[in-house]
């Protein structure tokens, strides 16, 4: 038995201040009914003896070791900079005054 009816979808549209066409009401009725049915199926198996999880399988740390690798030299980093001052990038002040 369907819990979601076209009248309920129209009412929800009014509450959300969304104007729905008849075609949208028909489409949303089916979609929302499928969502409610799926939630009911999950609720059937979500009992207190089932442990809540965020992932179906155990997760482990997948980060790599933080090892310094080959890096750019200062000259390489600055070679395409529009403006440089010694070993630093030169940029326009954004606060209107130097700090």
C-alpha positions as CSV (number, residue, x, y, z in Angstrom):
1,X,0.0,0.0,0.0
2,X,1.4,3.3,-1.0
3,X,2.0,5.9,1.7
4,X,2.8,8.7,-0.7
5,X,-0.2,10.0,-2.6
6,X,-0.5,12.8,-5.2
7,X,-2.4,14.9,-2.6
8,X,0.4,14.5,-0.1
9,X,3.0,15.5,-2.7
10,X,0.9,18.6,-3.6
11,X,0.7,19.4,0.1
12,X,4.4,19.1,0.5
13,X,4.9,21.3,-2.5
14,X,2.7,24.0,-0.9
15,X,4.7,23.7,2.4
16,X,8.0,24.1,0.5
17,X,6.5,26.9,-1.6
18,X,7.3,24.9,-4.8
19,X,4.8,25.0,-7.6
20,X,4.5,21.5,-9.1
21,X,2.9,20.6,-12.4
22,X,0.7,17.5,-12.6
23,X,3.5,15.6,-14.4
24,X,5.9,16.6,-11.6
25,X,3.4,15.4,-8.9
26,X,3.1,12.1,-10.7
27,X,6.8,11.6,-11.0
28,X,7.6,12.7,-7.4
29,X,4.8,10.5,-6.0
30,X,6.5,7.4,-7.5
31,X,10.0,8.6,-6.5
32,X,9.1,9.5,-2.9
33,X,7.1,6.3,-2.5
34,X,10.2,4.3,-3.5
35,X,12.3,6.2,-1.0
36,X,9.9,5.6,1.8
37,X,9.7,1.8,0.9
38,X,13.6,1.6,0.9
39,X,13.8,3.4,4.3
40,X,11.2,0.9,5.7
41,X,13.3,-2.0,4.4
42,X,16.4,-0.6,6.1
43,X,14.4,0.0,9.3
44,X,13.4,-3.7,9.4
45,X,17.1,-4.8,9.7
46,X,18.3,-1.9,11.8
47,X,17.8,-3.6,15.1
48,X,19.6,-2.9,18.4
49,X,21.8,-6.0,17.9
50,X,23.2,-4.6,14.6
51,X,26.1,-2.4,15.1
52,X,25.9,1.0,13.3
53,X,28.7,1.5,10.8
54,X,29.7,4.2,8.4
55,X,31.3,1.7,6.0
56,X,30.4,-1.9,5.2
57,X,34.0,-3.1,5.6
58,X,36.7,-2.2,8.1
59,X,38.7,0.8,7.1
60,X,42.4,1.4,7.8
61,X,44.7,4.4,7.4
62,X,45.5,4.7,3.7
63,X,47.9,7.7,4.0
64,X,51.4,7.2,2.8
65,X,54.5,8.1,4.8
66,X,55.3,11.8,4.8
67,X,58.7,11.6,3.1
68,X,60.4,14.6,1.6
69,X,60.9,14.0,-2.1
70,X,62.4,15.9,-5.0
71,X,61.5,19.6,-4.7
72,X,61.9,22.7,-6.9
73,X,64.8,24.9,-6.4
74,X,64.1,28.6,-5.7
75,X,65.1,29.5,-9.3
76,X,62.8,26.9,-10.7
77,X,59.9,28.1,-8.6
78,X,60.4,31.7,-9.6
79,X,61.3,31.2,-13.3
80,X,57.7,31.9,-14.5
81,X,56.8,34.4,-11.9
82,X,55.6,37.8,-13.3
83,X,57.6,39.6,-10.6
84,X,60.1,38.4,-8.0
85,X,62.2,40.1,-5.2
86,X,65.3,38.1,-4.6
87,X,64.1,34.6,-3.6
88,X,60.4,35.6,-3.1
89,X,57.4,36.2,-5.2
90,X,56.4,39.9,-5.5
91,X,52.6,40.5,-5.4
92,X,50.4,43.5,-5.2
93,X,49.3,44.5,-1.7
94,X,45.7,43.4,-1.1
95,X,45.1,45.3,2.2
96,X,46.1,48.7,0.8
97,X,49.1,49.0,3.1
98,X,52.1,47.0,3.9
99,X,52.1,45.3,7.2
